[in-house]
Amino acid sequence: QSALTQPASVSGSPGQSITISCTGTSSDVGGYNYVSWYQQHPGKAPKLMIYDVSNRPSGVSNRFSGSKSGNTASLTISGLQAEDEADYYCSSYTSSSTGVFGTGTKVTVL
Amino acid sequence: QVQLQESGPGLVKPSETLSLTCTVSGGSISSYYWSWIRQPPGKGLEWIGYLYYSGSTNYNPSLKSRVTISVDTSKNQFSLKLSSVTAADTAVYYCARVGTYCSGGSCYSRWFDPWGQGTLVTVSS
């Protein structure tokens, strides 16, 4: 199974909005509403930020939002803050009953 | 709240078997799916496999021939074994609980949460 495709890096200034894309196929992202997003700071375990495409777990800021169109899911961070600088990974269920992660995106706050 | 903790050797020799255990505290291992995920240094996340507490499993096709995930419900633990390791298996290994939706005999993995802190395993002679 191939990793989902994400841009290697995205940057923005404080207060701006940025969007990270996650492109798969009809066998994963496009076939199910089971896309999740994770934030990972250096040396730390990933943290769940979005599940089922657009749902936020309790405690996650409403500045984080998710969506999906066809085979591409997206994570939007609005009102960008310094603490949002981290790596972000998408993940999806697949038609083979397996999981797959994205290639990862480094978010830089300018 | 549920917490996960990985444990096992930090150094494994090439061609040998990597063995790790994930201990679940603050909740029961029963009625949930559990997963192993790894991350080579400086690289992205790779899903290794799932385990249901009853013992049923599903593995990443690229690792399937070398991976075994098992459960010990009496100890509230599940384990990972990866055989014939090479330097390419050097990574931080994470365990995580899987959020699932089950219907009509099929279960769908929706998210991974919570995660353990991760443990670095280096493959080297």
Interface residues (C-beta under 8 A of the other chain):
Chain A: Q1 A3 Y32 Y34 S36 Y38 A45 P46 K47 L48 Y51 D52 P57 Y89 S91 Y93 S96 S97 T98 G99 V100 F101 G102 T103 G104
Chain B: S35 I37 G44 L45 E46 W47 Y50 N58 Y59 N60 P61 S62 Y94 G99 Y101 S106 Y108 S109 R110 W111 F112 D113 W115 G116 Q117 G118
